Amino acid sequence: MSDRAVELIPIGALHPWVRNARTHSKKQLRQIADSIERFGFTNPVLIDSEKTILAGHGRVEAARHLGMTEVPCLRIETMSAEEKRAYVIADNKLALNAGWDEEILGEELKSLLESDLDFSIELTGFSIPEIDGLIEGLAPEEPGSPAEDVLPDDAPARCRRGDIWQLGPHRLICGNALDPIDVGTLMDGDTARMVFTDPPYNVPIQGHVGGSGAIHHREFAMAPRAR
């Protein structure tokens, strides 16, 4: 890399990489612009000796939307043509290869929300629904959860298939909701006015339920057999 210092260069003098494969949505450009407005232009644009952008296309476009006329740039003049082509791809791809420690991320976002912020939490790049999901993932299971109340295999049965309980105007059966006989026994000739379902059914916990490994759920009774 060149040892030249960061310099301010007019946006109009910069040239985008002609075959830049990275795209930026309007939403992302708005997010970048909001970040620049709040935190400043903290990451200089990387250019070659011809003022062609190697890294920072999104920042340049966001700066243009903000009405900026020049941006800080750092020249890299030691790369071959092939190295430049590879670097333009690598600069975008390597960042995507990184992951998140969702527990730490959730804790950081939760702490920010609990602070007296004078800026939008969405400046982090995460939307409110995403933040809510990460924070909810921090909550431990409630006391008495199935993970703590697993009965031994030889425990005596408390109810058997076909048992029915009357719960006020409602009826509850110990059975299989996929079995027409059990459903018919429960309904006893009556017709349901509403059905509540929660698909997809019997999805195995392993490979489908996250929580950064902090929360461990047991498999549903039928899930291991589901396909």
LUMPA-141583 format. One record per residue: residue number from 0; x, y, z of N, C-alpha, C in turn; chain; residue in three letters. Coordinates in Angstrom, 2 decimals, padded with zeros to 5 digits. Example, Ala and Ser with C-alpha at 12.3 -4.5 7.8 and 13.67 -1.06 7.14 Angstrom:
BEGIN
seq:n.east:n.north:n.up:ca.east:ca.north:ca.up:c.east:c.north:c.up:mol:type
0:013.19:-005.69:007.80:012.30:-004.50:007.80:013.20:-003.30:007.80:A:Ala $
1:012.85:-002.25:007.08:013.67:-001.06:007.14:012.90:000.03:007.87:A:Ser $
END
This chain:
BEGIN
seq:n.east:n.north:n.up:ca.east:ca.north:ca.up:c.east:c.north:c.up:mol:type
0:000.83:-001.19:000.00:000.00:000.00:000.00:000.88:001.25:000.00:A:Met $
1:000.39:002.27:-000.68:001.13:003.52:-000.72:001.17:004.16:000.66:A:Ser $
2:002.27:004.90:000.93:002.38:005.56:002.23:001.83:006.97:002.18:A:Asp $
3:001.15:007.33:001.09:000.58:008.66:000.97:-000.57:008.80:001.94:A:Arg $
4:-000.78:010.01:002.42:-001.83:010.27:003.40:-003.20:010.31:002.72:A:Ala $
5:-004.22:010.25:003.54:-005.59:010.38:003.04:-005.76:011.77:002.46:A:Val $
6:-006.39:011.86:001.30:-006.60:013.15:000.65:-008.05:013.31:000.24:A:Glu $
7:-008.53:014.54:000.25:-009.88:014.83:-000.18:-009.90:014.99:-001.70:A:Leu $
8:-010.76:014.23:-002.35:-010.85:014.26:-003.81:-012.30:014.52:-004.21:A:Ile $
9:-012.55:015.40:-005.17:-013.91:015.66:-005.63:-014.59:014.38:-006.11:A:Pro $
10:-015.84:014.20:-005.73:-016.57:013.00:-006.14:-016.62:012.88:-007.65:A:Ile $
11:-016.77:014.01:-008.33:-016.85:013.98:-009.78:-015.58:013.49:-010.46:A:Gly $
12:-014.46:013.48:-009.73:-013.19:013.03:-010.32:-012.98:011.53:-010.14:A:Ala $
13:-013.84:010.89:-009.36:-013.68:009.45:-009.11:-014.44:008.63:-010.16:A:Leu $
14:-013.87:007.47:-010.49:-014.48:006.59:-011.47:-014.85:005.27:-010.81:A:His $
15:-016.08:004.81:-010.97:-016.44:003.50:-010.40:-015.72:002.38:-011.14:A:Pro $
16:-015.51:001.27:-010.45:-014.94:000.09:-011.08:-015.97:-000.42:-012.08:A:Trp $
17:-015.60:-000.51:-013.33:-016.56:-000.79:-014.41:-017.32:-002.09:-014.18:A:Val $
18:-016.62:-003.12:-013.74:-017.26:-004.43:-013.56:-017.43:-004.76:-012.08:A:Arg $
19:-017.85:-003.76:-011.33:-018.12:-003.99:-009.92:-019.37:-004.85:-009.76:A:Asn $
20:-019.21:-006.04:-009.17:-020.33:-006.98:-009.05:-021.19:-006.72:-007.82:A:Ala $
21:-020.74:-005.85:-006.94:-021.48:-005.56:-005.71:-022.57:-004.53:-005.99:A:Arg $
22:-023.77:-004.80:-005.49:-024.88:-003.87:-005.69:-025.29:-003.26:-004.35:A:Thr $
23:-025.92:-002.09:-004.40:-026.38:-001.40:-003.20:-027.82:-000.96:-003.42:A:His $
24:-028.70:-001.40:-002.54:-030.10:-001.00:-002.63:-030.25:000.44:-002.13:A:Ser $
25:-031.38:001.04:-002.46:-031.65:002.40:-001.99:-031.70:002.43:-000.46:A:Lys $
26:-032.24:001.37:000.12:-032.32:001.31:001.58:-030.92:001.30:002.20:A:Lys $
27:-030.03:000.49:001.63:-028.68:000.42:002.19:-027.94:001.73:002.02:A:Gln $
28:-028.11:002.38:000.86:-027.46:003.67:000.64:-027.96:004.70:001.65:A:Leu $
29:-029.24:004.63:001.97:-029.78:005.53:002.98:-029.16:005.25:004.35:A:Arg $
30:-028.97:003.96:004.66:-028.34:003.58:005.92:-026.89:004.09:005.98:A:Gln $
31:-026.17:003.94:004.87:-024.79:004.43:004.84:-024.75:005.94:005.01:A:Ile $
32:-025.68:006.62:004.33:-025.74:008.07:004.44:-026.05:008.51:005.86:A:Ala $
33:-026.97:007.81:006.52:-027.30:008.14:007.92:-026.08:007.95:008.81:A:Asp $
34:-025.31:006.88:008.54:-024.11:006.61:009.33:-023.07:007.71:009.13:A:Ser $
35:-022.90:008.16:007.88:-021.94:009.22:007.60:-022.36:010.51:008.29:A:Ile $
36:-023.65:010.80:008.26:-024.15:012.02:008.91:-023.88:011.99:010.40:A:Glu $
37:-024.05:010.81:011.01:-023.90:010.71:012.46:-022.45:010.57:012.90:A:Arg $
38:-021.72:009.65:012.25:-020.38:009.30:012.71:-019.27:009.93:011.89:A:Phe $
39:-019.63:010.53:010.76:-018.61:011.10:009.89:-018.12:010.08:008.88:A:Gly $
40:-017.28:010.53:007.97:-016.74:009.65:006.92:-015.49:009.01:007.50:A:Phe $
41:-015.68:007.92:008.25:-014.58:007.33:009.03:-013.73:006.35:008.24:A:Thr $
42:-014.21:005.91:007.09:-013.50:004.90:006.31:-013.20:005.45:004.92:A:Asn $
43:-011.95:005.81:004.63:-011.65:006.42:003.34:-011.91:005.47:002.16:A:Pro $
44:-012.20:006.07:001.03:-012.41:005.31:-000.21:-011.04:004.90:-000.75:A:Val $
45:-010.90:003.67:-001.18:-009.63:003.20:-001.74:-009.68:003.36:-003.25:A:Leu $
46:-008.68:004.00:-003.82:-008.62:004.25:-005.26:-007.24:003.89:-005.80:A:Ile $
47:-007.16:003.74:-007.12:-005.85:003.50:-007.72:-005.29:004.81:-008.27:A:Asp $
48:-004.22:004.73:-009.02:-003.56:005.95:-009.51:-004.42:006.71:-010.51:A:Ser $
49:-005.41:006.04:-011.11:-006.30:006.69:-012.07:-007.58:007.19:-011.43:A:Glu $
50:-007.62:007.17:-010.10:-008.80:007.59:-009.33:-010.00:006.66:-009.57:A:Lys $
51:-009.72:005.39:-009.88:-010.79:004.40:-010.01:-011.04:003.79:-008.64:A:Thr $
52:-012.29:003.67:-008.28:-012.65:003.18:-006.95:-012.41:001.67:-006.85:A:Ile $
53:-011.65:001.27:-005.88:-011.43:-000.15:-005.59:-012.33:-000.61:-004.45:A:Leu $
54:-012.57:000.23:-003.49:-013.45:-000.08:-002.36:-014.09:001.21:-001.88:A:Ala $
55:-015.41:001.16:-001.73:-016.11:002.33:-001.22:-017.16:002.89:-002.16:A:Gly $
56:-017.63:002.09:-003.12:-018.65:002.57:-004.05:-019.90:003.04:-003.31:A:His $
57:-020.34:002.27:-002.31:-021.53:002.64:-001.56:-021.34:003.93:-000.79:A:Gly $
58:-020.17:004.10:-000.20:-019.90:005.33:000.57:-019.89:006.55:-000.34:A:Arg $
59:-019.31:006.39:-001.54:-019.27:007.51:-002.48:-020.68:007.90:-002.92:A:Val $
60:-021.50:006.89:-003.23:-022.87:007.17:-003.68:-023.69:007.80:-002.55:A:Glu $
61:-023.49:007.31:-001.32:-024.22:007.89:-000.19:-023.78:009.33:000.04:A:Ala $
62:-022.48:009.59:-000.09:-021.98:010.96:000.07:-022.57:011.88:-001.00:A:Ala $
63:-022.73:011.35:-002.20:-023.32:012.15:-003.28:-024.77:012.52:-002.93:A:Arg $
64:-025.51:011.56:-002.36:-026.89:011.83:-001.95:-026.95:012.88:-000.84:A:His $
65:-025.91:012.92:-000.03:-025.87:013.90:001.06:-025.45:015.28:000.58:A:Leu $
66:-025.10:015.39:-000.68:-024.68:016.68:-001.22:-023.21:016.99:-001.00:A:Gly $
67:-022.44:015.98:-000.58:-021.01:016.19:-000.41:-020.35:016.32:-001.79:A:Met $
68:-019.36:017.15:-001.87:-018.67:017.35:-003.16:-017.32:016.64:-003.21:A:Thr $
69:-016.78:016.25:-002.06:-015.51:015.54:-002.02:-015.50:014.55:-000.88:A:Glu $
70:-014.70:013.51:-001.01:-014.63:012.47:000.00:-013.17:012.12:000.27:A:Val $
71:-012.86:011.64:001.48:-011.49:011.23:001.78:-011.12:009.95:001.04:A:Pro $
72:-009.97:009.95:000.43:-009.53:008.80:-000.36:-008.10:008.41:000.01:A:Cys $
73:-007.81:007.15:-000.19:-006.46:006.64:000.02:-006.04:005.91:-001.25:A:Leu $
74:-004.92:006.31:-001.81:-004.46:005.71:-003.06:-003.70:004.42:-002.81:A:Arg $
75:-003.99:003.41:-003.62:-003.23:002.16:-003.63:-002.66:002.03:-005.03:A:Ile $
76:-001.35:002.15:-005.15:-000.73:002.22:-006.46:000.23:001.07:-006.74:A:Glu $
77:000.21:000.05:-005.91:001.17:-001.04:-006.06:000.57:-002.32:-006.62:A:Thr $
78:-000.74:-002.34:-006.87:-001.39:-003.56:-007.34:-001.33:-003.68:-008.86:A:Met $
79:-001.21:-004.92:-009.30:-001.30:-005.20:-010.74:-002.77:-005.17:-011.13:A:Ser $
80:-003.06:-005.21:-012.42:-004.44:-005.20:-012.90:-005.21:-006.40:-012.36:A:Ala $
81:-004.56:-007.56:-012.32:-005.22:-008.77:-011.82:-005.49:-008.66:-010.32:A:Glu $
82:-004.54:-008.09:-009.58:-004.72:-007.93:-008.14:-005.88:-006.98:-007.84:A:Glu $
83:-006.01:-005.93:-008.63:-007.13:-005.00:-008.43:-008.46:-005.71:-008.63:A:Lys $
84:-008.56:-006.49:-009.68:-009.81:-007.21:-009.96:-010.15:-008.15:-008.81:A:Arg $
85:-009.12:-008.84:-008.31:-009.36:-009.76:-007.20:-009.72:-009.00:-005.93:A:Ala $
86:-009.07:-007.86:-005.70:-009.30:-007.12:-004.47:-010.71:-006.54:-004.43:A:Tyr $
87:-011.21:-006.06:-005.57:-012.57:-005.51:-005.61:-013.58:-006.57:-005.16:A:Val $
88:-013.36:-007.81:-005.57:-014.24:-008.89:-005.14:-014.01:-009.23:-003.67:A:Ile $
89:-012.73:-009.37:-003.30:-012.40:-009.78:-001.93:-012.88:-008.77:-000.89:A:Ala $
90:-012.78:-007.47:-001.20:-013.18:-006.45:-000.24:-014.64:-006.61:000.15:A:Asp $
91:-015.46:-007.02:-000.80:-016.88:-007.20:-000.51:-017.18:-008.57:000.08:A:Asn $
92:-016.55:-009.60:-000.44:-016.86:-010.96:-000.02:-016.33:-011.29:001.37:A:Lys $
93:-015.13:-010.85:001.70:-014.53:-011.22:002.99:-015.37:-010.73:004.16:A:Leu $
94:-015.99:-009.55:004.00:-016.84:-009.04:005.07:-018.07:-009.92:005.25:A:Ala $
95:-018.57:-010.48:004.14:-019.75:-011.33:004.22:-019.44:-012.66:004.90:A:Leu $
96:-018.16:-013.07:004.86:-017.79:-014.35:005.45:-017.76:-014.30:006.98:A:Asn $
97:-017.80:-013.11:007.54:-017.79:-012.99:009.00:-019.15:-013.39:009.56:A:Ala $
98:-019.16:-013.81:010.81:-020.40:-014.18:011.47:-020.67:-013.26:012.66:A:Gly $
99:-021.67:-013.63:013.44:-022.02:-012.86:014.63:-022.07:-013.79:015.83:A:Trp $
100:-021.59:-013.32:016.96:-021.90:-013.96:018.23:-023.23:-013.34:018.65:A:Asp $
101:-024.33:-014.04:018.39:-025.65:-013.44:018.56:-025.95:-013.08:020.02:A:Glu $
102:-025.34:-013.80:020.96:-025.57:-013.47:022.36:-024.94:-012.12:022.70:A:Glu $
103:-023.67:-011.94:022.30:-023.00:-010.66:022.56:-023.68:-009.54:021.79:A:Ile $
104:-024.04:-009.82:020.53:-024.71:-008.81:019.72:-026.03:-008.38:020.36:A:Leu $
105:-026.81:-009.36:020.79:-028.07:-009.04:021.45:-027.88:-008.23:022.71:A:Gly $
106:-026.85:-008.58:023.49:-026.58:-007.84:024.73:-026.17:-006.40:024.43:A:Glu $
107:-025.35:-006.21:023.39:-024.92:-004.87:023.03:-026.09:-004.01:022.56:A:Glu $
108:-026.94:-004.59:021.72:-028.10:-003.84:021.23:-029.07:-003.54:022.37:A:Leu $
109:-029.25:-004.49:023.26:-030.13:-004.28:024.42:-029.60:-003.15:025.30:A:Lys $
110:-028.27:-003.15:025.52:-027.66:-002.10:026.32:-027.83:-000.73:025.67:A:Ser $
111:-027.68:-000.69:024.35:-027.87:000.57:023.63:-029.30:001.08:023.78:A:Leu $
112:-030.26:000.17:023.65:-031.67:000.56:023.77:-031.99:001.09:025.16:A:Leu $
113:-031.31:000.56:026.15:-031.56:000.99:027.53:-030.82:002.28:027.87:A:Glu $
114:-029.95:002.71:026.95:-029.23:003.97:027.16:-030.06:005.14:026.66:A:Ser $
115:-029.66:006.31:027.05:-030.37:007.52:026.62:-029.79:007.98:025.29:A:Asp $
116:-030.14:007.25:024.23:-029.58:007.54:022.91:-030.20:008.80:022.33:A:Leu $
117:-029.38:009.58:021.64:-029.91:010.74:020.92:-029.83:010.48:019.42:A:Asp $
118:-029.80:009.19:019.05:-029.83:008.81:017.65:-030.59:007.50:017.54:A:Phe $
119:-030.98:007.16:016.33:-031.78:005.95:016.10:-030.90:004.71:016.23:A:Ser $
120:-031.43:003.70:016.92:-030.71:002.44:017.07:-030.50:001.78:015.72:A:Ile $
121:-031.30:002.14:014.72:-031.17:001.55:013.40:-029.92:002.03:012.66:A:Glu $
122:-029.21:002.98:013.25:-027.91:003.36:012.69:-026.92:002.20:012.73:A:Leu $
123:-027.21:001.20:013.55:-026.35:000.01:013.61:-026.49:-000.83:012.35:A:Thr $
124:-027.51:-000.55:011.55:-027.76:-001.36:010.36:-028.80:-002.43:010.59:A:Gly $
125:-029.20:-002.64:011.85:-030.22:-003.64:012.18:-031.57:-002.96:012.30:A:Phe $
126:-032.60:-003.60:011.75:-033.95:-003.06:011.86:-034.51:-003.39:013.24:A:Ser $
127:-035.58:-002.71:013.62:-036.20:-002.95:014.92:-036.66:-004.40:015.07:A:Ile $
128:-037.32:-005.01:014.07:-037.69:-006.42:014.23:-036.48:-007.33:014.43:A:Pro $
129:-035.38:-007.05:013.72:-034.18:-007.86:013.90:-033.63:-007.70:015.31:A:Glu $
130:-033.63:-006.47:015.81:-033.13:-006.21:017.16:-034.01:-006.90:018.19:A:Ile $
131:-035.33:-006.81:018.01:-036.25:-007.47:018.94:-036.00:-008.96:018.99:A:Asp $
132:-035.77:-009.57:017.81:-035.53:-011.00:017.77:-034.25:-011.40:018.49:A:Gly $
133:-033.20:-010.59:018.33:-031.93:-010.89:018.99:-032.05:-010.74:020.50:A:Leu $
134:-032.78:-009.72:020.94:-032.94:-009.50:022.38:-033.82:-010.58:023.00:A:Ile $
135:-034.86:-010.98:022.28:-035.72:-012.04:022.80:-034.95:-013.35:022.94:A:Glu $
136:-033.96:-013.53:022.08:-033.16:-014.74:022.16:-032.29:-014.81:023.40:A:Gly $
137:-032.13:-013.67:024.10:-031.33:-013.64:025.32:-032.09:-014.18:026.51:A:Leu $
138:-033.42:-014.15:026.45:-034.23:-014.51:027.61:-034.11:-016.00:027.90:A:Ala $
139:-033.78:-016.37:029.13:-033.71:-017.80:029.47:-035.10:-018.40:029.49:A:Pro $
140:-035.17:-019.69:029.36:-036.46:-020.35:029.44:-037.05:-020.15:030.82:A:Glu $
141:-038.38:-020.10:030.87:-039.06:-019.87:032.14:-038.82:-021.04:033.08:A:Glu $
142:-038.80:-020.77:034.40:-038.65:-021.86:035.36:-039.73:-022.92:035.12:A:Pro $
143:-039.35:-024.16:035.25:-040.33:-025.22:035.03:-040.49:-025.57:033.58:A:Gly $
144:-039.55:-025.16:032.73:-039.64:-025.45:031.31:-039.43:-026.95:031.09:A:Ser $
145:-039.80:-027.47:029.91:-039.61:-028.90:029.65:-038.20:-029.38:029.86:A:Pro $
146:-037.20:-028.50:029.63:-035.81:-028.91:029.80:-035.52:-029.28:031.24:A:Ala $
147:-036.32:-028.74:032.20:-036.08:-029.01:033.61:-037.03:-030.07:034.16:A:Glu $
148:-038.09:-030.41:033.39:-039.12:-031.30:033.90:-039.23:-032.61:033.12:A:Asp $
149:-038.15:-033.02:032.49:-038.18:-034.26:031.72:-038.33:-035.44:032.67:A:Val $
150:-039.35:-036.23:032.46:-039.59:-037.38:033.33:-038.74:-038.56:032.89:A:Leu $
151:-038.36:-039.41:033.81:-037.62:-040.61:033.43:-038.50:-041.53:032.58:A:Pro $
152:-037.85:-042.38:031.79:-038.59:-043.25:030.88:-039.52:-044.21:031.62:A:Asp $
153:-039.17:-044.57:032.87:-039.99:-045.53:033.60:-041.02:-044.87:034.51:A:Asp $
154:-041.26:-043.57:034.34:-042.25:-042.88:035.16:-043.64:-043.39:034.81:A:Ala $
155:-044.51:-043.57:035.81:-045.86:-044.07:035.53:-046.66:-043.06:034.72:A:Pro $
156:-047.49:-043.55:033.81:-048.31:-042.67:032.98:-049.38:-041.98:033.83:A:Ala $
157:-049.58:-040.69:033.58:-050.62:-039.93:034.29:-051.92:-039.89:033.49:A:Arg $
158:-051.81:-040.09:032.18:-053.00:-040.14:031.34:-052.72:-041.05:030.16:A:Cys $
159:-053.78:-041.48:029.52:-053.62:-042.39:028.39:-054.43:-041.88:027.21:A:Arg $
160:-054.04:-042.35:026.06:-054.72:-041.94:024.84:-056.22:-042.24:024.94:A:Arg $
161:-056.99:-041.23:024.64:-058.44:-041.36:024.72:-059.03:-040.67:025.94:A:Gly $
162:-058.19:-040.35:026.94:-058.68:-039.62:028.12:-059.18:-038.24:027.69:A:Asp $
163:-060.31:-037.82:028.24:-060.90:-036.52:027.91:-061.15:-035.73:029.18:A:Ile $
164:-060.83:-034.44:029.14:-061.10:-033.54:030.27:-062.10:-032.48:029.82:A:Trp $
165:-063.02:-032.15:030.71:-063.97:-031.08:030.44:-063.46:-029.81:031.11:A:Gln $
166:-063.14:-028.80:030.32:-062.59:-027.54:030.81:-063.62:-026.44:030.57:A:Leu $
167:-064.61:-026.37:031.48:-065.69:-025.43:031.26:-066.44:-025.83:030.01:A:Gly $
168:-066.57:-024.91:029.05:-067.28:-025.26:027.81:-066.37:-025.99:026.81:A:Pro $
169:-065.11:-026.22:027.18:-064.16:-026.82:026.26:-063.82:-028.25:026.65:A:His $
170:-063.31:-028.99:025.68:-062.90:-030.38:025.91:-061.47:-030.56:025.44:A:Arg $
171:-060.72:-031.35:026.20:-059.31:-031.63:025.87:-059.12:-033.14:025.86:A:Leu $
172:-058.48:-033.64:024.80:-058.26:-035.07:024.69:-056.77:-035.36:024.63:A:Ile $
173:-056.39:-036.48:025.21:-055.02:-036.98:025.05:-055.06:-037.87:023.81:A:Cys $
174:-054.49:-037.35:022.72:-054.56:-038.12:021.49:-053.71:-037.51:020.41:A:Gly $
175:-053.99:-037.92:019.20:-053.24:-037.49:018.03:-054.16:-036.65:017.15:A:Asn $
176:-053.82:-035.36:016.98:-054.67:-034.49:016.19:-054.70:-034.89:014.73:A:Ala $
177:-053.79:-035.77:014.32:-053.78:-036.24:012.93:-054.63:-037.50:012.75:A:Leu $
178:-055.16:-038.01:013.85:-055.95:-039.25:013.80:-057.43:-038.90:013.79:A:Asp $
179:-058.16:-039.23:012.72:-059.60:-038.90:012.65:-060.41:-039.49:013.79:A:Pro $
180:-059.99:-040.66:014.29:-060.74:-041.30:015.39:-060.63:-040.45:016.65:A:Ile $
181:-059.41:-039.99:016.97:-059.23:-039.16:018.16:-059.99:-037.85:018.03:A:Asp $
182:-059.95:-037.26:016.84:-060.66:-036.00:016.63:-062.16:-036.21:016.76:A:Val $
183:-062.66:-037.32:016.19:-064.09:-037.60:016.29:-064.53:-037.83:017.72:A:Gly $
184:-063.67:-038.53:018.52:-063.99:-038.75:019.92:-064.06:-037.43:020.68:A:Thr $
185:-063.13:-036.56:020.39:-063.10:-035.25:021.06:-064.34:-034.43:020.70:A:Leu $
186:-064.70:-034.38:019.42:-065.80:-033.53:018.98:-067.15:-034.11:019.35:A:Met $
187:-067.24:-035.43:019.46:-068.48:-036.09:019.90:-069.68:-035.59:019.09:A:Asp $
188:-069.52:-035.53:017.78:-070.61:-035.13:016.91:-070.75:-033.64:016.71:A:Gly $
189:-070.02:-032.85:017.45:-070.09:-031.39:017.31:-069.15:-030.93:016.18:A:Asp $
190:-069.26:-029.67:015.81:-068.43:-029.10:014.75:-067.65:-027.91:015.28:A:Thr $
191:-066.38:-027.87:015.00:-065.54:-026.76:015.46:-065.84:-025.51:014.64:A:Ala $
192:-065.84:-024.37:015.30:-066.04:-023.10:014.61:-064.71:-022.42:014.26:A:Arg $
193:-063.64:-022.88:014.86:-062.33:-022.29:014.58:-061.24:-023.30:014.91:A:Met $
194:-060.17:-023.26:014.12:-059.02:-024.15:014.35:-057.76:-023.30:014.40:A:Val $
195:-056.94:-023.51:015.41:-055.65:-022.82:015.54:-054.56:-023.82:015.22:A:Phe $
196:-053.70:-023.47:014.30:-052.60:-024.36:013.92:-051.27:-023.61:014.01:A:Thr $
197:-050.20:-024.37:014.06:-048.87:-023.77:014.15:-047.90:-024.52:013.25:A:Asp $
198:-048.11:-024.43:011.92:-047.18:-025.13:011.01:-045.87:-024.38:010.93:A:Pro $
199:-044.78:-025.00:010.47:-044.71:-026.42:010.07:-044.66:-027.33:011.28:A:Pro $
200:-045.15:-028.54:011.12:-045.28:-029.45:012.24:-044.07:-030.37:012.39:A:Tyr $
201:-043.76:-030.69:013.62:-042.74:-031.69:013.93:-041.39:-031.43:013.28:A:Asn $
202:-041.01:-030.15:013.20:-039.69:-029.82:012.67:-038.65:-030.14:013.74:A:Val $
203:-037.61:-030.91:013.42:-036.59:-031.23:014.42:-035.93:-029.98:014.98:A:Pro $
204:-035.64:-029.98:016.26:-034.96:-028.85:016.89:-033.56:-028.69:016.32:A:Ile $
205:-032.85:-029.81:016.21:-031.48:-029.78:015.73:-031.42:-029.24:014.30:A:Gln $
206:-030.67:-028.16:014.11:-030.51:-027.60:012.79:-031.55:-026.57:012.41:A:Gly $
207:-032.57:-026.36:013.28:-033.63:-025.42:012.95:-033.85:-024.36:014.01:A:His $
208:-033.52:-024.66:015.26:-033.75:-023.72:016.35:-032.41:-023.20:016.83:A:Val $
209:-032.26:-021.87:016.89:-030.98:-021.26:017.23:-030.87:-020.93:018.69:A:Gly $
210:-030.41:-019.70:018.97:-030.20:-019.28:020.34:-028.74:-019.22:020.71:A:Gly $
211:-027.86:-019.28:019.70:-026.41:-019.19:019.92:-025.88:-020.29:020.83:A:Ser $
212:-026.65:-021.34:020.99:-026.20:-022.43:021.85:-026.44:-022.19:023.33:A:Gly $
213:-026.97:-021.02:023.69:-027.19:-020.72:025.10:-028.43:-021.41:025.63:A:Ala $
214:-029.40:-021.68:024.74:-030.64:-022.31:025.14:-030.75:-023.63:024.41:A:Ile $
215:-031.02:-024.70:025.14:-031.12:-026.02:024.54:-032.54:-026.54:024.74:A:His $
216:-033.20:-026.86:023.65:-034.54:-027.40:023.70:-034.48:-028.90:023.40:A:His $
217:-035.37:-029.63:024.04:-035.45:-031.05:023.69:-036.29:-031.18:022.43:A:Arg $
218:-036.14:-032.32:021.74:-036.90:-032.57:020.53:-038.38:-032.74:020.86:A:Glu $
219:-039.25:-032.37:019.92:-040.66:-032.68:020.06:-040.83:-034.19:019.98:A:Phe $
220:-041.89:-034.67:020.56:-042.07:-036.11:020.66:-042.04:-036.82:019.31:A:Ala $
221:-042.62:-036.18:018.28:-042.71:-036.81:016.98:-041.68:-036.29:016.00:A:Met $
222:-040.96:-035.21:016.35:-040.06:-034.56:015.40:-038.99:-035.48:014.83:A:Ala $
223:-038.32:-036.30:015.65:-037.26:-037.15:015.07:-037.75:-038.04:013.96:A:Pro $
224:-039.07:-038.36:013.96:-039.60:-039.23:012.92:-040.16:-038.46:011.73:A:Arg $
225:-040.23:-037.12:011.88:-040.81:-036.32:010.82:-039.86:-036.20:009.63:A:Ala $
226:-040.43:-036.14:008.46:-039.62:-035.99:007.25:-040.23:-034.89:006.38:A:Arg $
END
